[in-house]
Amino acid sequence: MKRYGILDRIEKPSDLRELSYGVMEELCSSLREFLVDHVSKTGGHLASNLGIVELAVALERVFDSNRDRIIYDVGHQAYVHKILTGRKEQFTTLRQYGGLSGFMKPEESQADPCITGHASSSVSVALGMAHARTLRGQKYNVVAVIGDGALTGGMAYEALNSAGGSGEPLLVVLNDNNMSITQNVGAMSKHLACLRVSPRYLNAKTHVKDTLSRVPGGKAVTSRISHVKSSIKNVVLPNTLFEQMGFAYLGPVDGHDLKAVCELLERAKTMKKPVLLHVMTKKGKGYTPAEQSPDKYHGVSPFDSLTGKPLKTSGTNFSACFGEALCDLAAHDERICAVTAAMSSGTGLSGFAAQYPTRFFDVGIAEEHAIAMGAGMAKQGLKPICAIYSTFLQRAYDQLIHDVAIEGIDLVLGIDRAGIVGEDGATHNGVFDVAFLRSIPGVTILAPASYAELRTMLSQAFYRKTGPVAIRYPRGGEGAYHEDHAEVPVVCLREGEDAVLVSYGMLINETLAAAQKLSERGIHAAVYKINELTALRDAALLTHIARCGTLVVAEEVVQTGSVGEALTSLLAERGTVLHAVRLLNTGDRFLPCGSVRKMYEICHLDAAGIADAVMEAKTCE
């Protein structure tokens, strides 16, 4: 078993308080080695955790994370926090079924105040905890650690505005690495850049105080140091947005200078007011491949820790196919524009951004703004597509209704990471989009199961459909199904009279495999593929179901609002009497982390589970 020096002797955060700063520097090196070794085997978020090592160590040293509330915005940067709070030995199970979550999770440890999987919410939650502390007369510190990328999200400003005005003692630590996943965008990024180039502010302030304390009458002058501080800041550094919101601003400070960070954290701890500490870090620090390409090492699959190269070469995937198809269409239509929310590489739009920079818009972590802006573009004659992950699109539900659907605006949505995503778990599984999109009148939902169908449906969305059109596609590549039946809303892929199997998207692969398994058992099941999830009144499908009497619908979404529920409701309206119905889905629950294959298995959505459901249904007839 590999040893990690001083890290092997750290059992709890309080152990850090006994260490000298020199030894703590050794600890940080050991932590980086530990992170690279383990994440290279399990996959996970690497660059962000390498960058936050010193800051995380300082937070655990200065605060008591078992009592104080330290909230990491987007909990994927909390690996060091987990290591130092008793979960070091569990890192071999990181993001695996039954193992350690890749995000903060209170079920794992008292040191995790809440689940944080999406960006920009930490200050809101922290302020709520601070209010609860005050109202209940308790004593503990509340800290929100938020990255500059998360500050592109509007929710963060709502919270900062509220927190600054409240006067509630609260520390917001801004972990500024000039990155979200890719390079940050927008006015806040520029504002922070101005602050970064003025680190002489704190040095100047300290110098003035030291000088005044040594001259005659200096003590009297020092008592008015707050006025001197304001004068210095007006000369050296313009008032920050944070100060205008009511925060005491400290920094910027080198986030890899442990002593300096600890000293400022100690100082902030004593200030009975809202404080913002601006810490500058380098994403990927300590591991050359991640330093050189922090975006590529943001979220990684298992890789060779010596070379940084992935253990498995990744082929094309739906995201890349989407980006290529969009570029092809844009080459012939100057009205086509692409909008994303800090996900240019993840949604396959890097190529589009390079080829058509004036038609590419990255709005930062601001999904609501992305949809409303897209609506405005469409109203004025452009053809925008908003490419956003399924679980991130949840934030823009109001805009989809109010700014898009009510007016029937021709806006295309590229919904990436639709369905079960796997290792990132409950916060990232795209199992709700079918339910919330189906609830909005006038929205068309398309579900390709192959690259060919994705290309066809993208063209349909721009030129043959009206109103808002959503194209939902999974993370990863296509399966055994490579056909293109996108021209029809519903297609029968396999005939059979003993049962009808209905599915869509990637699960069509499992459904076809299940039908083959059933055939080997003497049961001949028909397989219907739904291409347009909002067009279920297909006469051939409904007639076939009524004739067979046994229906199984397989889909990787929650049951409430699913296609299966809609289909059975439609059949009931028609007076169709069925012998047996099985709706296979993720259920009304949140799925844990684990591989997609494992999630299929526990939800009975793999070929064996679907076949077993048919067999069970047939025995109940």
VEXDREN-2710 file (C-alpha; in Angstrom, 1 decimal):
% VEXDREN-2710
k/r/px/py/pz
1/MET/0.0/0.0/0.0
2/LYS/1.4/3.3/-1.0
3/ARG/2.4/5.8/1.7
4/TYR/1.7/9.5/1.5
5/GLY/4.0/11.0/4.2
6/ILE/2.5/13.4/6.6
7/LEU/-1.0/12.8/5.1
8/ASP/-0.9/9.3/6.6
9/ARG/-0.8/10.8/10.0
10/ILE/-3.7/13.1/9.6
11/GLU/-6.9/11.5/11.0
12/LYS/-9.0/14.5/11.7
13/PRO/-9.0/18.3/10.9
14/SER/-7.8/19.2/14.4
15/ASP/-4.5/17.4/13.7
16/LEU/-3.7/20.3/11.3
17/ARG/-3.5/22.8/14.1
18/GLU/-0.5/21.1/15.6
19/LEU/1.6/21.4/12.3
20/SER/4.0/24.1/11.4
21/TYR/3.5/25.9/8.1
22/GLY/6.5/24.1/6.7
23/VAL/5.0/20.7/7.5
24/MET/1.7/21.9/6.1
25/GLU/3.4/22.6/2.8
26/GLU/4.6/19.0/2.8
27/LEU/1.0/17.9/3.5
28/CYS/-0.2/19.9/0.5
29/SER/2.3/18.1/-1.8
30/SER/1.1/14.8/-0.4
31/LEU/-2.5/15.7/-1.0
32/ARG/-1.8/16.5/-4.6
33/GLU/0.0/13.2/-5.1
34/PHE/-2.9/11.4/-3.4
35/LEU/-5.5/13.1/-5.6
36/VAL/-3.7/12.3/-8.9
37/ASP/-3.1/8.7/-7.8
38/HIS/-6.8/8.1/-6.9
39/VAL/-8.6/10.1/-9.5
40/SER/-6.5/8.5/-12.2
41/LYS/-8.0/5.2/-11.2
42/THR/-11.6/6.2/-10.5
43/GLY/-12.1/9.2/-12.7
44/GLY/-13.6/12.4/-11.2
45/HIS/-13.0/16.1/-11.0
46/LEU/-9.2/16.7/-10.8
47/ALA/-8.1/20.2/-11.8
48/SER/-10.4/22.1/-9.5
49/ASN/-9.3/20.0/-6.5
50/LEU/-5.6/20.4/-7.3
51/GLY/-6.1/24.1/-7.4
52/ILE/-7.9/24.4/-4.0
53/VAL/-5.5/22.3/-1.9
54/GLU/-3.9/25.1/0.2
55/LEU/-7.2/26.9/0.6
56/ALA/-9.0/23.7/1.7
57/VAL/-6.2/22.9/4.2
58/ALA/-6.3/26.4/5.6
59/LEU/-10.1/26.3/6.0
60/GLU/-9.9/23.0/8.0
61/ARG/-7.1/24.4/10.2
62/VAL/-8.8/27.7/11.0
63/PHE/-12.4/26.4/11.3
64/ASP/-14.0/23.3/12.9
65/SER/-15.8/21.7/10.0
66/ASN/-17.7/19.4/12.3
67/ARG/-19.4/22.4/13.9
68/ASP/-18.8/25.3/11.6
69/ARG/-20.6/25.1/8.3
70/ILE/-18.3/25.2/5.3
71/ILE/-20.2/25.0/2.0
72/TYR/-18.3/24.3/-1.2
73/ASP/-20.2/25.8/-4.2
74/VAL/-20.3/23.0/-6.7
75/GLY/-19.2/20.3/-4.3
76/HIS/-16.9/18.7/-6.9
77/GLN/-14.1/20.9/-5.5
78/ALA/-14.5/19.3/-2.0
79/TYR/-12.2/16.3/-2.4
80/VAL/-9.5/17.7/-0.1
81/HIS/-12.2/18.5/2.5
82/LYS/-13.4/14.9/2.3
83/ILE/-9.9/13.5/2.6
84/LEU/-9.2/15.6/5.7
85/THR/-12.5/14.8/7.4
86/GLY/-12.2/11.1/7.8
87/ARG/-12.9/9.7/4.3
88/LYS/-9.4/9.2/3.0
89/GLU/-9.6/5.4/3.0
90/GLN/-12.9/5.5/1.0
91/PHE/-11.3/7.3/-2.0
92/THR/-10.8/4.0/-3.9
93/THR/-14.6/3.9/-4.2
94/LEU/-15.0/7.5/-5.4
95/ARG/-18.1/8.0/-7.7
96/GLN/-18.8/4.2/-7.7
97/TYR/-22.0/2.5/-6.7
98/GLY/-22.2/2.3/-2.9
99/GLY/-19.0/4.3/-2.6
100/LEU/-18.0/7.9/-1.9
101/SER/-19.9/10.6/-3.7
102/GLY/-18.1/13.1/-5.9
103/PHE/-19.9/15.9/-4.3
104/MET/-20.6/17.0/-0.7
105/LYS/-23.1/14.6/1.0
106/PRO/-24.3/14.9/4.6
107/GLU/-25.0/11.2/4.7
108/GLU/-21.3/10.6/4.5
109/SER/-20.1/13.0/7.2
110/GLN/-21.2/15.7/9.7
111/ALA/-18.6/17.9/8.1
112/ASP/-20.8/18.1/4.9
113/PRO/-23.5/20.7/5.7
114/CYS/-25.6/20.0/2.5
115/ILE/-25.5/18.5/-1.0
116/THR/-24.0/20.9/-3.5
117/GLY/-23.9/19.6/-7.1
118/HIS/-24.9/22.7/-9.1
119/ALA/-23.3/26.1/-9.1
120/SER/-24.1/29.5/-7.5
121/SER/-26.2/28.3/-4.6
122/SER/-23.6/28.3/-1.7
123/VAL/-24.1/31.9/-0.5
124/SER/-27.9/31.5/-0.4
125/VAL/-27.6/28.3/1.7
126/ALA/-24.9/29.8/3.9
127/LEU/-27.0/32.9/4.6
128/GLY/-29.9/30.8/5.6
129/MET/-27.7/28.8/8.0
130/ALA/-26.3/32.1/9.4
131/HIS/-29.8/33.4/10.0
132/ALA/-30.8/30.1/11.7
133/ARG/-27.7/30.4/13.9
134/THR/-28.6/34.0/15.0
135/LEU/-32.3/33.3/15.6
136/ARG/-31.5/30.2/17.7
137/GLY/-28.8/31.9/19.7
138/GLN/-26.1/29.5/18.7
139/LYS/-22.4/30.1/18.0
140/TYR/-20.7/28.7/14.9
141/ASN/-19.1/30.1/11.8
142/VAL/-20.6/29.9/8.3
143/VAL/-18.4/29.9/5.2
144/ALA/-19.3/29.7/1.6
145/VAL/-16.5/28.8/-0.8
146/ILE/-17.5/29.9/-4.3
147/GLY/-15.5/30.0/-7.5
148/ASP/-15.3/32.9/-9.9
149/GLY/-17.0/30.7/-12.5
150/ALA/-20.0/30.3/-10.2
151/LEU/-20.2/34.1/-9.9
152/THR/-21.4/34.2/-13.5
153/GLY/-24.7/32.7/-12.1
154/GLY/-27.4/35.2/-11.3
155/MET/-28.4/33.4/-8.1
156/ALA/-25.0/34.2/-6.6
157/TYR/-25.8/38.0/-6.9
158/GLU/-29.2/37.7/-5.4
159/ALA/-27.6/36.0/-2.4
160/LEU/-24.7/38.5/-2.2
161/ASN/-27.1/41.4/-2.3
162/SER/-29.2/39.8/0.5
163/ALA/-26.2/38.8/2.6
164/GLY/-24.4/42.1/2.4
165/GLY/-27.6/44.0/3.3
166/SER/-28.3/41.6/6.2
167/GLY/-25.2/42.4/8.3
168/GLU/-25.2/38.8/9.3
169/PRO/-21.7/37.5/10.2
170/LEU/-20.8/35.4/7.2
171/LEU/-17.6/34.6/5.3
172/VAL/-17.7/34.2/1.5
173/VAL/-14.4/32.9/0.1
174/LEU/-14.0/33.6/-3.5
175/ASN/-11.8/30.9/-5.1
176/ASP/-10.6/32.8/-8.1
177/ASN/-8.8/30.7/-10.8
178/ASN/-10.2/32.6/-13.8
179/MET/-12.0/29.4/-14.9
180/SER/-15.3/27.7/-14.6
181/ILE/-14.8/24.6/-16.8
182/THR/-13.5/26.6/-19.7
183/GLN/-12.4/30.2/-19.6
184/ASN/-14.7/32.6/-17.8
185/VAL/-16.7/35.2/-19.6
186/GLY/-18.6/38.4/-18.9
187/ALA/-18.2/41.6/-17.0
188/MET/-17.6/39.9/-13.6
189/SER/-14.6/38.1/-15.1
190/LYS/-13.2/41.5/-16.2
191/HIS/-13.9/43.0/-12.8
192/LEU/-12.1/40.3/-11.0
193/ALA/-9.2/40.7/-13.4
194/CYS/-8.9/44.3/-12.3
195/LEU/-8.7/43.2/-8.7
196/ARG/-6.1/40.6/-9.4
197/VAL/-3.7/43.1/-10.9
198/SER/-3.9/45.2/-7.7
199/PRO/-2.5/42.9/-4.9
200/ARG/-0.4/45.8/-3.7
201/TYR/-3.5/47.1/-1.9
202/LEU/-3.0/44.9/1.3
203/ASN/0.7/45.5/1.2
204/ALA/0.2/49.3/1.0
205/LYS/-2.3/49.3/3.8
206/THR/0.0/47.2/6.1
207/HIS/3.0/49.5/5.3
208/VAL/1.1/52.6/6.2
209/LYS/-0.1/51.2/9.5
210/ASP/3.4/50.1/10.5
211/THR/4.9/53.4/9.5
212/LEU/2.3/55.4/11.5
213/SER/2.8/53.3/14.6
214/ARG/6.4/54.3/14.8
215/VAL/6.1/58.1/14.4
216/PRO/5.1/60.5/17.3
217/GLY/1.4/60.6/17.7
218/GLY/1.1/57.5/15.6
219/LYS/-1.2/55.8/18.0
220/ALA/-3.8/58.5/17.6
221/VAL/-3.5/58.4/13.9
222/THR/-3.7/54.6/13.9
223/SER/-7.0/54.8/15.7
224/ARG/-8.3/56.4/12.6
225/ILE/-6.9/53.7/10.4
226/SER/-10.2/52.9/8.9
227/HIS/-10.2/56.3/7.3
228/VAL/-6.7/55.8/6.1
229/LYS/-7.7/52.4/4.7
230/SER/-10.5/54.0/2.7
231/SER/-8.2/56.6/1.3
232/ILE/-5.7/54.0/0.2
233/LYS/-8.3/51.9/-1.4
234/ASN/-9.7/54.9/-3.3
235/VAL/-6.2/55.6/-4.7
236/VAL/-4.9/52.0/-5.2
237/LEU/-8.0/50.0/-5.7
238/PRO/-11.5/51.2/-6.7
239/ASN/-14.3/50.1/-4.5
240/THR/-15.3/46.6/-5.3
241/LEU/-18.8/45.4/-6.3
242/PHE/-18.7/43.3/-3.1
243/GLU/-18.1/46.4/-0.9
244/GLN/-21.0/48.2/-2.6
245/MET/-23.1/45.2/-1.7
246/GLY/-22.2/45.5/2.0
247/PHE/-19.2/43.1/2.4
248/ALA/-15.9/43.9/3.9
249/TYR/-13.5/43.0/1.2
250/LEU/-10.1/41.2/2.0
251/GLY/-7.6/40.4/-0.7
252/PRO/-6.7/39.5/-3.2
253/VAL/-4.3/37.0/-1.7
254/ASP/-2.2/34.2/-3.2
255/GLY/-4.2/31.1/-2.6
256/HIS/-1.1/28.9/-2.6
257/ASP/0.5/30.9/0.3
258/LEU/-0.7/28.9/3.2
259/LYS/0.4/31.3/5.9
260/ALA/-1.1/34.3/4.2
261/VAL/-4.4/32.5/3.6
262/CYS/-4.6/31.2/7.2
263/GLU/-3.9/34.7/8.6
264/LEU/-6.7/36.3/6.5
265/LEU/-9.1/33.5/7.5
266/GLU/-8.3/34.1/11.1
267/ARG/-8.9/37.8/10.6
268/ALA/-12.2/37.3/8.8
269/LYS/-13.3/34.9/11.6
270/THR/-13.2/37.8/14.1
271/MET/-15.1/40.3/12.0
272/LYS/-18.8/40.4/13.0
273/LYS/-20.1/41.3/9.6
274/PRO/-20.4/39.9/6.0
275/VAL/-16.8/39.4/4.7
276/LEU/-15.6/38.4/1.3
277/LEU/-12.1/37.0/1.0
278/HIS/-10.7/37.0/-2.5
279/VAL/-8.2/34.1/-3.0
280/MET/-6.3/33.6/-6.2
281/THR/-5.5/30.0/-7.2
282/LYS/-4.3/28.1/-10.2
283/LYS/-6.6/25.3/-11.5
284/GLY/-4.7/22.1/-11.8
285/LYS/-1.7/23.3/-9.7
286/GLY/1.0/20.7/-9.1
287/TYR/0.2/18.4/-11.9
288/THR/1.7/19.6/-15.2
289/PRO/-0.9/18.1/-17.6
290/ALA/-3.8/19.7/-15.6
291/GLU/-2.0/23.0/-15.3
292/GLN/-1.5/23.1/-19.1
293/SER/-5.1/22.0/-19.9
294/PRO/-7.3/22.6/-16.9
295/ASP/-10.5/22.3/-19.0
296/LYS/-9.5/18.8/-20.2
297/TYR/-8.8/17.8/-16.6
298/HIS/-11.9/19.3/-15.0
299/GLY/-13.8/16.0/-15.2
300/VAL/-11.7/13.0/-16.2
301/SER/-12.1/9.3/-16.9
302/PRO/-9.4/7.0/-15.6
303/PHE/-6.0/7.9/-16.9
304/ASP/-2.3/7.1/-16.7
305/SER/-1.0/9.3/-13.8
306/LEU/2.5/9.4/-15.3
307/THR/1.6/10.7/-18.8
308/GLY/-1.8/12.1/-18.2
309/LYS/-3.2/10.2/-21.1
310/PRO/-6.6/8.4/-20.8
311/LEU/-6.5/4.7/-20.4
312/LYS/-9.2/4.3/-23.0
313/THR/-9.3/6.3/-26.2
314/SER/-12.7/8.0/-26.5
315/GLY/-14.4/7.9/-29.9
316/THR/-17.0/10.2/-31.1
317/ASN/-20.1/10.9/-29.0
318/PHE/-23.5/12.5/-29.2
319/SER/-22.2/15.9/-28.1
320/ALA/-19.5/15.9/-30.7
321/CYS/-21.9/14.8/-33.4
322/PHE/-24.3/17.6/-32.4
323/GLY/-21.5/20.2/-32.7
324/GLU/-20.5/18.8/-36.1
325/ALA/-24.0/18.7/-37.4
326/LEU/-24.7/22.3/-36.2
327/CYS/-21.5/23.5/-38.0
328/ASP/-22.7/21.9/-41.2
329/LEU/-26.1/23.6/-41.0
330/ALA/-24.6/26.9/-40.0
331/ALA/-22.3/26.9/-43.1
332/HIS/-25.4/27.3/-45.3
333/ASP/-27.5/29.5/-43.0
334/GLU/-26.1/32.6/-41.5
335/ARG/-29.1/33.0/-39.2
336/ILE/-28.0/30.0/-37.1
337/CYS/-26.5/30.9/-33.8
338/ALA/-25.4/28.9/-30.7
339/VAL/-25.9/29.8/-27.1
340/THR/-24.5/27.9/-24.1
341/ALA/-24.1/28.4/-20.4
342/ALA/-20.4/27.8/-19.6
343/MET/-20.5/24.5/-21.4
344/SER/-18.9/25.1/-24.8
345/SER/-16.7/22.0/-24.7
346/GLY/-19.2/19.8/-22.8
347/THR/-21.9/20.4/-25.3
348/GLY/-19.7/19.9/-28.3
349/LEU/-19.7/23.6/-29.4
350/SER/-15.9/24.3/-29.3
351/GLY/-15.7/23.7/-33.1
352/PHE/-18.7/26.0/-33.7
353/ALA/-17.1/28.7/-31.5
354/ALA/-13.9/28.5/-33.5
355/GLN/-15.6/28.5/-36.9
356/TYR/-18.3/31.1/-36.2
357/PRO/-17.1/33.2/-33.3
358/THR/-19.6/36.1/-34.0
359/ARG/-22.5/33.6/-33.9
360/PHE/-21.4/31.9/-30.7
361/PHE/-22.5/33.1/-27.3
362/ASP/-21.3/31.7/-23.9
363/VAL/-23.3/33.5/-21.2
364/GLY/-21.6/31.8/-18.2
365/ILE/-23.5/29.8/-15.6
366/ALA/-26.8/31.6/-16.4
367/GLU/-29.3/29.3/-18.0
368/GLU/-32.3/31.6/-17.4
369/HIS/-30.5/34.3/-19.3
370/ALA/-29.5/32.0/-22.0
371/ILE/-33.1/31.0/-22.8
372/ALA/-34.5/34.5/-22.6
373/MET/-31.7/35.8/-24.8
374/GLY/-32.3/33.0/-27.2
375/ALA/-36.0/34.0/-27.3
376/GLY/-35.0/37.6/-28.1
377/MET/-32.7/36.4/-30.9
378/ALA/-35.4/34.3/-32.4
379/LYS/-38.0/37.1/-32.3
380/GLN/-35.7/39.2/-34.4
381/GLY/-35.2/36.7/-37.2
382/LEU/-32.2/34.6/-36.1
383/LYS/-32.2/30.8/-35.6
384/PRO/-30.7/30.2/-32.2
385/ILE/-30.1/26.9/-30.5
386/CYS/-29.5/26.8/-26.7
387/ALA/-27.2/23.8/-25.8
388/ILE/-27.5/23.1/-22.1
389/TYR/-27.2/20.0/-19.9
390/SER/-30.6/18.5/-18.9
391/THR/-30.2/19.1/-15.2
392/PHE/-28.9/22.7/-15.8
393/LEU/-31.9/23.5/-18.0
394/GLN/-34.1/22.9/-14.9
395/ARG/-33.2/26.4/-13.8
396/ALA/-34.8/27.9/-16.9
397/TYR/-38.2/26.4/-16.5
398/ASP/-39.9/29.8/-16.0
399/GLN/-38.2/31.3/-19.1
400/LEU/-39.2/28.3/-21.2
401/ILE/-42.8/29.1/-20.3
402/HIS/-42.9/32.8/-20.0
403/ASP/-40.4/34.0/-22.7
404/VAL/-40.7/31.1/-25.2
405/ALA/-43.7/28.8/-25.2
406/ILE/-46.4/31.4/-24.6
407/GLU/-45.5/33.2/-27.8
408/GLY/-44.7/30.0/-29.7
409/ILE/-41.2/31.2/-30.4
410/ASP/-39.0/29.0/-32.7
411/LEU/-36.3/28.2/-30.3
412/VAL/-34.3/25.0/-30.5
413/LEU/-32.9/23.4/-27.3
414/GLY/-30.0/21.0/-27.5
415/ILE/-30.5/19.0/-24.2
416/ASP/-27.2/17.3/-23.5
417/ARG/-26.7/14.6/-20.8
418/ALA/-30.4/13.6/-21.0
419/GLY/-31.3/10.4/-19.1
420/ILE/-29.1/8.6/-16.7
421/VAL/-25.6/10.1/-16.6
422/GLY/-24.1/7.8/-14.0
423/GLU/-21.1/8.5/-11.7
424/ASP/-22.1/12.1/-10.9
425/GLY/-25.3/10.8/-9.3
426/ALA/-28.5/12.5/-8.2
427/THR/-27.6/16.1/-9.0
428/HIS/-26.6/15.3/-12.6
429/ASN/-28.9/12.6/-13.9
430/GLY/-31.1/14.1/-16.6
431/VAL/-34.3/12.3/-15.6
432/PHE/-36.7/15.2/-15.2
433/ASP/-36.6/17.0/-18.5
434/VAL/-39.3/14.9/-20.2
435/ALA/-41.7/15.6/-17.3
436/PHE/-41.1/19.3/-17.1
437/LEU/-41.0/19.8/-20.9
438/ARG/-44.1/17.8/-21.5
439/SER/-45.9/20.0/-19.0
440/ILE/-45.4/23.1/-21.3
441/PRO/-48.0/23.5/-24.1
442/GLY/-46.5/23.7/-27.6
443/VAL/-43.1/22.2/-26.9
444/THR/-42.0/19.4/-29.2
445/ILE/-39.6/16.9/-27.7
446/LEU/-37.4/14.8/-30.1
447/ALA/-35.3/11.8/-28.9
448/PRO/-32.6/10.5/-31.3
449/ALA/-31.1/7.1/-30.6
450/SER/-28.3/7.3/-33.2
451/TYR/-26.0/9.9/-34.7
452/ALA/-27.9/9.8/-37.9
453/GLU/-31.2/10.6/-36.2
454/LEU/-29.6/13.4/-34.2
455/ARG/-28.5/15.1/-37.5
456/THR/-31.9/14.6/-39.1
457/MET/-33.8/15.9/-36.0
458/LEU/-31.5/18.9/-35.8
459/SER/-32.4/19.9/-39.3
460/GLN/-36.1/19.2/-38.6
461/ALA/-36.0/21.4/-35.6
462/PHE/-34.7/24.4/-37.6
463/TYR/-36.7/24.0/-40.8
464/ARG/-39.7/21.7/-40.3
465/LYS/-41.0/22.3/-36.8
466/THR/-42.5/25.4/-35.3
467/GLY/-42.4/26.7/-31.8
468/PRO/-39.9/25.5/-29.2
469/VAL/-38.2/22.2/-30.1
470/ALA/-36.1/20.2/-27.6
471/ILE/-33.7/17.5/-28.8
472/ARG/-32.6/15.4/-25.9
473/TYR/-29.5/13.2/-26.3
474/PRO/-27.3/11.2/-23.9
475/ARG/-23.8/11.5/-22.7
476/GLY/-21.5/9.2/-24.5
477/GLY/-21.8/7.3/-27.8
478/GLU/-24.4/5.4/-29.7
479/GLY/-25.1/1.7/-29.2
480/ALA/-25.9/-1.1/-31.6
481/TYR/-28.8/0.9/-33.1
482/HIS/-27.4/3.0/-36.0
483/GLU/-30.5/3.5/-38.1
484/ASP/-32.4/6.7/-38.9
485/HIS/-36.2/6.6/-38.5
486/ALA/-36.4/10.3/-37.5
487/GLU/-38.8/11.1/-40.4
488/VAL/-41.8/9.6/-38.4
489/PRO/-43.0/10.4/-34.9
490/VAL/-43.4/6.7/-34.0
491/VAL/-41.8/3.6/-35.7
492/CYS/-42.3/-0.1/-35.3
493/LEU/-38.8/-1.7/-35.3
494/ARG/-39.9/-5.3/-34.6
495/GLU/-43.2/-7.1/-35.1
496/GLY/-44.8/-9.3/-32.5
497/GLU/-48.2/-10.1/-31.1
498/ASP/-47.5/-11.3/-27.5
499/ALA/-46.6/-7.9/-26.0
500/VAL/-45.7/-4.4/-27.1
501/LEU/-42.4/-2.8/-25.9
502/VAL/-42.2/1.0/-26.1
503/SER/-39.0/3.0/-25.6
504/TYR/-36.9/5.9/-27.0
505/GLY/-33.4/7.3/-27.0
506/MET/-30.6/5.0/-25.9
507/LEU/-32.9/2.6/-24.2
508/ILE/-34.0/1.3/-27.6
509/ASN/-30.8/-0.7/-27.6
510/GLU/-31.8/-2.5/-24.4
511/THR/-35.4/-2.9/-25.6
512/LEU/-34.4/-4.6/-28.8
513/ALA/-32.1/-6.9/-26.9
514/ALA/-34.9/-7.7/-24.5
515/ALA/-37.2/-8.6/-27.4
516/GLN/-34.5/-11.0/-28.7
517/LYS/-34.3/-12.6/-25.3
518/LEU/-38.0/-13.0/-25.2
519/SER/-38.0/-14.5/-28.7
520/GLU/-35.7/-17.2/-27.4
521/ARG/-38.2/-18.0/-24.7
522/GLY/-41.0/-18.2/-27.2
523/ILE/-42.6/-14.8/-26.6
524/HIS/-42.8/-12.5/-29.7
525/ALA/-42.8/-8.9/-28.6
526/ALA/-43.3/-5.9/-30.9
527/VAL/-40.9/-3.0/-30.3
528/TYR/-42.0/0.6/-30.9
529/LYS/-39.6/3.5/-30.9
530/ILE/-40.9/7.0/-30.0
531/ASN/-39.1/9.7/-31.9
532/GLU/-41.4/12.6/-30.9
533/LEU/-42.3/12.3/-27.3
534/THR/-45.1/14.8/-27.6
535/ALA/-46.9/12.9/-30.4
536/LEU/-48.3/9.7/-28.9
537/ARG/-51.6/9.5/-30.7
538/ASP/-50.1/7.1/-33.3
539/ALA/-53.0/4.9/-34.6
540/ALA/-50.8/1.9/-35.4
541/LEU/-49.2/1.9/-32.0
542/LEU/-52.5/2.3/-30.1
543/THR/-54.2/-0.4/-32.1
544/HIS/-51.3/-2.8/-31.7
545/ILE/-51.3/-2.3/-27.9
546/ALA/-55.0/-2.9/-27.7
547/ARG/-54.7/-6.0/-29.8
548/CYS/-51.8/-7.5/-27.7
549/GLY/-53.1/-6.4/-24.3
550/THR/-49.6/-6.4/-22.7
551/LEU/-47.6/-3.2/-22.6
552/VAL/-44.2/-2.5/-21.2
553/VAL/-42.7/1.1/-21.5
554/ALA/-39.0/1.5/-20.7
555/GLU/-37.5/5.0/-20.2
556/GLU/-34.7/6.5/-18.1
557/VAL/-36.8/9.2/-16.5
558/VAL/-38.8/9.6/-13.3
559/GLN/-42.3/8.0/-13.5
560/THR/-44.3/11.1/-12.8
561/GLY/-44.8/12.9/-16.1
562/SER/-43.2/10.1/-18.1
563/VAL/-44.2/9.0/-21.6
564/GLY/-45.4/5.7/-20.0
565/GLU/-47.9/7.6/-17.8
566/ALA/-49.1/9.7/-20.8
567/LEU/-49.5/6.6/-23.0
568/THR/-51.5/4.6/-20.4
569/SER/-53.7/7.7/-19.8
570/LEU/-54.3/8.0/-23.5
571/LEU/-55.3/4.4/-23.7
572/ALA/-57.6/4.7/-20.8
573/GLU/-59.3/7.7/-22.5
574/ARG/-59.9/5.5/-25.5
575/GLY/-61.4/2.8/-23.4
576/THR/-58.7/0.3/-24.1
577/VAL/-58.6/-2.5/-21.6
578/LEU/-55.1/-4.0/-21.1
579/HIS/-54.2/-7.3/-19.5
580/ALA/-51.0/-6.1/-18.0
581/VAL/-49.0/-2.9/-17.9
582/ARG/-45.4/-2.4/-16.7
583/LEU/-43.9/1.1/-16.6
584/LEU/-40.1/0.7/-16.2
585/ASN/-38.3/3.9/-15.2
586/THR/-36.1/5.4/-12.5
587/GLY/-39.1/5.6/-10.2
588/ASP/-39.9/8.5/-7.9
589/ARG/-36.5/8.7/-6.3
590/PHE/-33.0/10.1/-6.7
591/LEU/-30.5/7.7/-8.1
592/PRO/-27.1/7.2/-6.4
593/CYS/-23.7/7.5/-8.1
594/GLY/-22.6/4.5/-10.2
595/SER/-22.1/3.6/-13.8
596/VAL/-24.9/3.9/-16.3
597/ARG/-24.9/0.1/-16.7
598/LYS/-25.3/-0.3/-12.9
599/MET/-28.2/2.2/-12.8
600/TYR/-29.9/0.3/-15.7
601/GLU/-29.5/-2.9/-13.6
602/ILE/-31.0/-1.5/-10.4
603/CYS/-33.8/0.2/-12.3
604/HIS/-34.5/-3.0/-14.3
605/LEU/-33.9/-1.0/-17.5
606/ASP/-31.3/-3.4/-18.9
607/ALA/-32.3/-6.0/-21.4
608/ALA/-32.7/-8.7/-18.7
609/GLY/-34.9/-6.4/-16.6
610/ILE/-37.1/-5.5/-19.5
611/ALA/-37.5/-9.1/-20.5
612/ASP/-38.3/-10.2/-16.9
613/ALA/-41.0/-7.5/-16.7
614/VAL/-42.7/-8.9/-19.8
615/MET/-42.5/-12.5/-18.5
616/GLU/-44.0/-11.3/-15.2
617/ALA/-46.7/-9.4/-17.0
618/LYS/-47.6/-12.4/-19.1
619/THR/-48.0/-14.6/-16.1
620/CYS/-50.5/-12.1/-14.6
621/GLU/-52.7/-12.2/-17.6
END
